[in-house]
Amino acid sequence: AKKWINIRKSYGNFYKIPRNQTKLTIMLENLGMNYDGRPHSGLDDSKNIARIAIRMLQDGCDLRVNERIHGGQLTTVSSSAPLEGAPAPQMPRYRN
């Protein structure tokens, strides 16, 4: 794979969240989700990242390749057209 979507970058840009708020557990929490599975399990992390990606798509995010390897160097892929973001996710409100 020479191109990919860095979900942390996409999440931060879409929801206007600072980089230090894009850890997997924090992203899930901000979306009102719990971490499913065992922490640091590659399979479980992947499933949780997929849940975040699905939610972002439902919220109107246009997920695009945003990183690539070129000449052995990691580079950011900039979009030619700016994408509009959605408001930051809100915690679900529960009735008592």
For each residue, the residues with C-beta under 8 A, 3 or more apart:
1: 4
2: 68 69 70
3: 65 67 68 69 77
4: 1 65 67 68
5: 10 53 63 64 65 66 67
6: 9 10 66 67
7: 10 11 49 52 53 56
8: 11 12 19 22 27
9: 6 12 13 22 66 67 76
10: 5 6 7 13 14 56 61 63 64 66
11: 7 8 14 15 17 22 27 52 56
12: 8 9 15 16 17 18 19 21 22
13: 9 10 16 83 85
14: 10 11 56 59 61 83 85 86
15: 11 12 30 85 86 87 88 89
16: 12 13 85 87 88
17: 11 12 21 22 30 88
18: 12 21 22
19: 8 12 22
20: 23
21: 12 17 18 26 27 30
22: 8 9 11 12 17 18 19 26 27
23: 20 26 27
24: 27 28 35 45 48 49 52
25: 28 29 35
26: 21 22 23 29 30
27: 8 11 21 22 23 24 30 31 52
28: 24 25 31 33 34 35 48 51 52
29: 25 26 32 33
30: 15 17 21 26 27 88 89 91
31: 27 28 52 55 89
32: 29 89 90 91 92
33: 28 29 48 51 52 55
34: 28
35: 24 25 28 39 44 48
36: 44 47 48 51
37: 41 43 44 45 47 48
38: 41 44
39: 35 44
40: 45
41: 37 38 44 45
42: 45 46
43: 37 46 47
44: 35 36 37 38 39 41 47 48
45: 24 37 40 41 42 48 49
46: 42 43 49 50
47: 36 37 43 44 50 51
48: 24 28 33 35 36 37 44 45 51 52
49: 7 24 45 46 52 53
50: 46 47 53 54
51: 28 33 36 47 48 54 55
52: 7 11 24 27 28 31 33 48 49 55 56
53: 5 7 49 50 56 57 63
54: 50 51 57 58
55: 31 33 51 52 58 59 89
56: 7 10 11 14 52 53 59 61 63
57: 53 54 60 61 63
58: 54 55
59: 14 55 56 86 89
60: 57 86
61: 10 14 56 57 83 85 86
62: 83
63: 5 10 53 56 57
64: 5 10 77 79 83
65: 3 4 5 68 77
66: 5 6 9 10 76 77 79
67: 3 4 5 6 9 74 75 76 77
68: 2 3 4 65 74 75 77
69: 2 3 72 73 74 75
70: 2 73 75
71:
72: 69
73: 69 70
74: 67 68 69
75: 67 68 69 70
76: 9 66 67
77: 3 64 65 66 67 68
78:
79: 64 66 82 83
80:
81:
82: 79
83: 13 14 61 62 64 79
84:
85: 13 14 15 16 61
86: 14 15 59 60 61
87: 15 16 90
88: 15 16 17 30
89: 15 30 31 32 55 59
90: 32 87
91: 30 32
92: 32
93:
94:
95:
96:
